[in-house]
Amino acid sequence: DRLQRGIWITVFPEGTRVKPGEDKKFSNGGAELAVRSEALILPVAHNAGLFWPSKKLLKHPGTVEVVIGPALDARCRDPRELTNEVHDWIKQALTCK
């Protein structure tokens, strides 16, 4: 309903923060939602984990880099394949700068 009304939804497919350099399997719930609602997915990558470590409240000073990817059309897509595409893009986004 919210997507149909133009309200954006943020989904964190890893479920929680992971340590920098670690790779955690993405849930395909966000992709499933996008496919069913025919919404676009806008992948975003960041390095905030360097300054706000997983499972810690203490933050460290630094500059968070954010990379916004191309919008992906979810219509007629397989949610698992779409999730894998987003995962691969996010994994490479900050390393290819």
C-alpha positions in Angstrom: 0.0 0.0 0.0 2.7 2.5 0.9 4.7 1.8 -2.2 1.6 2.3 -4.3 1.2 5.7 -2.6 4.7 6.7 -3.5 6.2 6.2 0.0 9.7 4.7 -0.2 10.7 1.8 1.9 14.2 1.1 3.2 15.2 -2.6 3.4 18.4 -3.8 5.0 18.8 -7.3 3.3 21.5 -8.4 5.7 19.2 -7.9 8.6 21.9 -6.3 10.8 25.3 -4.7 10.4 28.2 -6.9 9.6 31.9 -6.3 10.1 33.7 -4.6 7.2 35.0 -7.2 4.8 32.5 -9.9 6.0 29.8 -11.1 3.6 26.4 -12.2 4.9 23.7 -13.8 2.8 21.0 -11.3 1.8 17.4 -12.1 2.5 15.2 -11.9 -0.6 12.3 -10.3 1.2 13.0 -6.8 -0.2 13.3 -8.1 -3.7 10.1 -10.2 -3.2 8.3 -7.0 -2.1 9.6 -5.1 -5.1 8.6 -7.8 -7.6 5.1 -8.1 -6.2 4.5 -4.3 -6.1 6.4 -3.7 -9.4 8.6 -1.2 -7.6 12.1 0.0 -8.4 15.0 -1.0 -6.3 17.7 1.6 -5.6 20.8 -0.2 -4.2 22.9 1.8 -1.8 26.3 0.9 -0.5 28.2 2.5 2.4 31.2 2.0 4.6 29.6 3.1 7.9 30.7 -0.2 9.5 34.2 1.2 9.6 33.1 3.9 12.1 30.2 2.2 13.8 31.2 -1.4 14.4 28.7 -4.2 14.5 27.4 -5.0 18.0 28.9 -1.9 19.5 27.4 1.4 20.6 30.7 3.3 20.4 31.1 5.2 17.1 34.5 6.4 15.7 35.1 9.6 13.8 35.5 9.3 10.0 33.8 10.0 6.7 31.1 7.6 5.6 31.1 7.1 1.9 27.8 6.4 0.2 27.4 5.1 -3.3 23.9 5.0 -4.9 23.4 2.6 -7.7 21.2 2.5 -10.7 17.5 1.9 -10.2 16.6 -1.7 -11.0 13.2 -2.6 -12.4 11.8 -5.5 -10.4 8.9 -6.2 -12.8 8.8 -9.8 -14.0 12.1 -10.6 -12.2 12.9 -13.6 -10.0 13.4 -12.3 -6.5 16.4 -14.5 -5.8 18.2 -13.4 -9.0 17.3 -9.8 -8.2 18.7 -10.2 -4.7 21.9 -11.7 -6.1 22.3 -8.8 -8.5 21.9 -6.2 -5.7 24.2 -8.2 -3.5 26.9 -8.3 -6.2 26.6 -4.6 -6.9 26.8 -3.6 -3.3 29.8 -5.8 -2.7 31.7 -4.2 -5.6 30.5 -0.6 -5.2 33.0 0.6 -2.7 35.9 -1.5 -3.9 35.7 -0.2 -7.4 36.1 3.5 -6.6 
